[in-house]
Each structure stands twice: as C-alpha cells, then as structure tokens.
Amino acid sequence: MLICESNQALQSMMHTWLWGMGVNHKQVYTAESAVAACAQNKYELIVMDLDKEWQSSIVATGLAAVRSLRQMDGPNKYTPIVGWTTNIIDDPIQVGINDTLSKPIAKEAVEAVIQKWVGQQVEPLAVGGDAGDSSQLLFDLDQLPLPDFIFSEEPATKSASVLVVEDCKLTQHVITSLLKELTPHVNQAFDGEEGINMCDTSQYDIIFMDMNMPKINGLQATQRIRKSGKNTWVPIIAFTSTGKLEDYRSFGVDDMLQKPFSTESLASIFDKWTEHTRGENGGGGRVQGRMQRLSDAFATAAGIETEIEETRAELKRLKVEKLRLINQELEAEFQGAQVSRS
C-alpha cells in the first residue's frame, strides 16, 4: 500500500493505524515521489492527497499524479486509487480514482477502504488519453527523482523489553524462544529473588511471572516489585496452571497466562500489554496496568472506608448499649437501697 500525503501529522497518524492493522505500507510526502515509487514498485492500493499543490515539482498535484499513473504503462495500471480530500468529488471515475476518503479521516473509514480495495484489480481508467499509453505523459519518467520514503515499508517491529521469571529450565526455554519471535529483548530470571534483583536494576515493558517457585514465589516477588524499584507500574503476567486472575489481582498481577499455553495465547497477551511499545518509549500496557491497579486501589480504599464507617457505627451502638446497661444497674442498686431503708 502507498500513501501520498503532504501533512506530516496525518502521515504519522496513518502510519500508526496501518502499523496496528499489520498493513505493509510505504509513505511519501509529494505526488512526484508517489509517481516515482509507482514506476518501480507494485502496490495493492494507492491513497493520494488531492488537496495539496507542489509548485516546484514535476508532478504538481495529486490529480496530476493520478492522471500520470493511469496513463503509465507500469506495474500499477490496475491498482485501485483512493483520493482523500476536503472537497466533494461527484464522479471520482472521471478524474481517474476509484474511491474517496473525506478529511478529516476516521480510522474506521480507513479500515473500510482497505477491506474494500486491497487485493482488487480494476480496469485502467483513461484520463486525457488512452490508459496505459505512456506517450501521453507530460514529462519524461527519467526526469523523476528517486522516491523519498518517510517510513519503513514493513510494520514496525516491536522492541518491547521482556523479563521471564520461571524456575523450570524447559518451560523457560520454550517461552523465551517463542517471545523472541515477537521481540529481540527477552531476559531470563530462574527464581523469584533473581527476578526481584533484575527489576531493581533494569526497567522492562512486560514481566511474565511463574507463580509456583521455591523460596520466593511469584506472588511474593510481585509484591516486592510493586513496592519499589523501576517496575512499579509495569504489567506483570501470572504464569501458572492453577487459580484464577481474580485470585492474584490483589497481589499486583495484571493478567494471567494459563499453563499449558498456546503460541496464540502468548502472542495475544504480549500484544495486549505491549501495544505501540518501542524500547524505552514505553507502551500502553504500562498505563493500562497502572490505571487498573489505581482502580483496584480506589475500590479497596472505598471498601476499607465502608468497613471503618460500619465499625464506628457498631462501636457507637455498643457504647450506647453499655451505657444503657450501666444505667439499668445503677437504677437497680438505687431501688434496692430505698427498699432497705424502708
């Protein structure tokens, strides 16, 4: 997929969306670079900015680029072209495009266009000349500079830093090998104490914690990691064959990976908690984990406050009851004294 857009912020947003969807893509800022890229490479979908004018370029507008692509006898003469614009185009076919995206764009609209057009082949549209007739071009293709791509063609590889705390060497080897297919930065600790020490000196993006280990178990290690150090808010995933997530949340655990696990479940947990993580930049999982634990803390605090109020009410009731009993005893003694005198 090729994206041509002059606005840097919009390009960055599109890159994030497409990367999240797993869509291979290249991006250029100018119509000139778009035509040059299309002369050399085959794309399944082209999205073209129709609003910008590049005064000093050989290809000055998005519509001129579309016209050139439709007349070019190149690898993209059957490629669907989507124009995005703030204007209304009554008949996109007449200007050589197959569909439109309205600015400001929404992620859902982008997803819909991709699902509709990627993998489709269309008839070349003749615009100001016969389709595929390069003689109709207003410039020589050799005049075009090399395309200036602004992002990688492939979706960005996540570089989340992972710590696996697991005492079983076989299980440690299996989970580490699988995680290395998702990120190159996988660190190992073979007991709870080693995991705690590593968390004191290094920061991670996600921690997989075995719950059943000798000496310091996973729950104890999690509690100590949560109290201090560099990983107070880092997502910790319980790695166990027993129990439920609700059993571990109060100890600081964010999620659970059940043993035995599948490759899909491991990848799903990893993606969930390291979304958009890139090395030291941090990811959504850390924020999500922090918000979840803050929510749990508020709920716990609210429960404690309720218990305190209930205890105060009970103490007040007991105090009143005790005073009533004392008063009854005093009245009984007073009446007994009067009877004795009489």
Backbone hydrogen bonds, N-H to C=O, Kabsch-Sander energy under -0.5 kcal/mol:
donor,donor_aa,acceptor,acceptor_aa,energy
2,L,45,L,-2.5
3,I,26,K,-2.5
4,C,47,V,-2.8
5,E,3,I,-0.5
5,E,28,V,-2.1
8,Q,6,S,-0.6
11,Q,7,N,-2.2
12,S,8,Q,-2.5
13,M,9,A,-2.2
14,M,10,L,-2.6
15,H,11,Q,-2.6
16,T,12,S,-2.1
17,W,13,M,-2.4
18,L,14,M,-3.1
19,W,15,H,-2.5
20,G,16,T,-2.2
21,M,17,W,-1.7
22,G,18,L,-0.8
22,G,19,W,-0.8
23,V,18,L,-2.6
24,N,22,G,-0.6
25,H,153,E,-2.8
26,K,1,M,-2.5
28,V,3,I,-2.8
29,Y,148,D,-0.5
32,E,59,V,-0.5
34,A,30,T,-1.7
35,V,31,A,-2.4
36,A,32,E,-2.2
37,A,33,S,-2.5
38,C,34,A,-2.3
39,A,35,V,-1.4
40,Q,36,A,-0.6
40,Q,37,A,-0.9
41,N,37,A,-2.3
46,I,80,P,-2.1
47,V,2,L,-2.9
48,M,46,I,-0.5
48,M,82,V,-2.9
49,D,4,C,-1.2
50,L,84,W,-2.2
54,W,60,A,-3.6
55,Q,53,E,-0.8
57,S,54,W,-1.5
60,A,58,I,-0.7
62,G,52,K,-0.7
65,A,61,T,-1.7
66,V,62,G,-2.4
67,R,63,L,-2.6
68,S,64,A,-2.2
69,L,65,A,-2.6
70,R,66,V,-2.3
71,Q,67,R,-1.4
72,M,68,S,-1.4
74,G,72,M,-1.8
77,K,74,G,-1.1
79,T,76,N,-1.1
82,V,46,I,-3.3
83,G,81,I,-0.5
83,G,99,D,-2.5
84,W,48,M,-2.5
85,T,101,L,-2.0
89,I,87,N,-0.5
90,D,88,I,-0.7
94,Q,91,D,-1.3
95,V,91,D,-0.6
95,V,92,P,-1.2
96,G,93,I,-1.3
97,I,92,P,-2.1
98,N,81,I,-2.8
99,D,81,I,-1.2
101,L,83,G,-2.4
103,K,85,T,-2.1
110,V,106,A,-1.8
111,E,107,K,-2.5
112,A,108,E,-2.2
113,V,109,A,-2.2
114,I,110,V,-2.3
115,Q,111,E,-2.5
116,K,112,A,-1.9
117,W,113,V,-2.4
118,V,114,I,-2.2
120,Q,117,W,-2.5
122,V,78,Y,-2.2
126,A,124,P,-0.5
127,V,125,L,-0.6
132,G,70,R,-1.9
133,D,130,D,-1.9
134,S,132,G,-1.0
136,Q,133,D,-1.8
137,L,134,S,-1.5
143,Q,140,D,-2.2
144,L,141,L,-1.3
149,F,147,P,-1.0
150,I,27,Q,-2.4
159,S,277,T,-0.8
162,V,160,A,-0.6
162,V,185,H,-3.0
163,L,206,I,-1.9
164,V,187,N,-2.7
165,V,163,L,-0.6
165,V,208,F,-3.3
166,E,164,V,-0.7
166,E,189,A,-2.3
169,K,167,D,-0.6
172,Q,168,C,-2.7
173,H,169,K,-2.3
174,V,170,L,-2.2
175,I,171,T,-2.6
176,T,172,Q,-2.1
177,S,173,H,-2.2
178,L,174,V,-2.0
179,L,175,I,-2.3
180,K,176,T,-1.8
181,E,178,L,-1.3
182,L,179,L,-1.8
183,T,179,L,-2.2
185,H,160,A,-0.5
186,V,184,P,-1.1
187,N,162,V,-2.9
189,A,164,V,-2.6
192,G,216,I,-0.7
195,G,191,D,-2.1
196,I,192,G,-2.3
197,N,193,E,-2.3
198,M,194,E,-2.2
199,C,195,G,-1.9
200,D,196,I,-1.3
201,T,197,N,-0.9
202,S,198,M,-2.2
205,D,161,S,-3.1
206,I,161,S,-1.3
207,I,235,P,-2.4
208,F,163,L,-3.0
209,M,207,I,-0.6
209,M,237,I,-3.2
210,D,165,V,-2.7
210,D,208,F,-0.5
211,M,239,F,-1.5
213,M,211,M,-0.8
216,I,214,P,-1.0
217,N,215,K,-0.7
218,G,211,M,-1.3
219,L,211,M,-0.5
221,A,217,N,-2.4
222,T,218,G,-2.5
223,Q,219,L,-2.3
224,R,220,Q,-2.0
225,I,221,A,-2.2
226,R,222,T,-2.2
227,K,223,Q,-1.2
228,S,224,R,-1.1
230,K,199,C,-1.2
232,T,229,G,-0.5
234,V,231,N,-0.7
237,I,207,I,-3.5
238,A,236,I,-0.6
238,A,255,D,-3.1
239,F,209,M,-3.3
240,T,238,A,-0.6
240,T,257,L,-1.3
247,D,244,K,-1.3
248,Y,244,K,-0.6
248,Y,245,L,-1.5
249,R,245,L,-1.5
250,S,246,E,-0.5
251,F,248,Y,-1.6
252,G,249,R,-2.1
253,V,248,Y,-1.4
254,D,236,I,-2.7
255,D,236,I,-1.3
257,L,238,A,-3.4
258,Q,256,M,-0.6
259,K,240,T,-2.4
266,L,262,S,-2.0
267,A,263,T,-2.4
268,S,264,E,-2.4
269,I,265,S,-2.2
270,F,266,L,-2.4
271,D,267,A,-2.8
272,K,268,S,-2.3
273,W,269,I,-1.9
274,T,270,F,-1.4
277,T,274,T,-2.4
278,R,282,G,-0.5
281,N,278,R,-2.1
282,G,279,G,-1.1
284,G,275,E,-1.9
286,R,283,G,-0.7
287,V,283,G,-1.0
288,Q,284,G,-3.0
289,G,285,G,-3.1
290,R,286,R,-2.2
291,M,287,V,-2.9
292,Q,288,Q,-2.4
293,R,289,G,-2.4
294,L,290,R,-2.6
295,S,291,M,-2.6
296,D,292,Q,-2.5
297,A,293,R,-2.7
298,F,294,L,-2.8
299,A,295,S,-2.4
300,T,296,D,-2.8
301,A,297,A,-3.1
302,A,298,F,-2.8
303,G,299,A,-2.2
304,I,300,T,-2.7
305,E,301,A,-2.8
306,T,302,A,-2.1
307,E,303,G,-2.3
308,I,304,I,-2.6
309,E,305,E,-2.4
310,E,306,T,-2.5
311,T,307,E,-2.5
312,R,308,I,-2.8
313,A,309,E,-2.4
314,E,310,E,-2.2
315,L,311,T,-2.8
316,K,312,R,-2.6
317,R,313,A,-2.3
318,L,314,E,-2.7
319,K,315,L,-2.7
320,V,316,K,-2.4
321,E,317,R,-2.5
322,K,318,L,-2.9
323,L,319,K,-2.4
324,R,320,V,-2.3
325,L,321,E,-2.4
326,I,322,K,-2.6
327,N,323,L,-2.6
328,Q,324,R,-2.2
329,E,325,L,-2.5
330,L,326,I,-2.5
331,E,327,N,-2.4
332,A,328,Q,-2.5
333,E,329,E,-2.4
334,F,330,L,-2.5
335,Q,331,E,-2.6
336,G,332,A,-2.1
337,A,333,E,-2.3
338,Q,334,F,-1.9
339,V,335,Q,-1.9
340,S,336,G,-1.9
341,R,337,A,-1.8
342,S,338,Q,-1.9
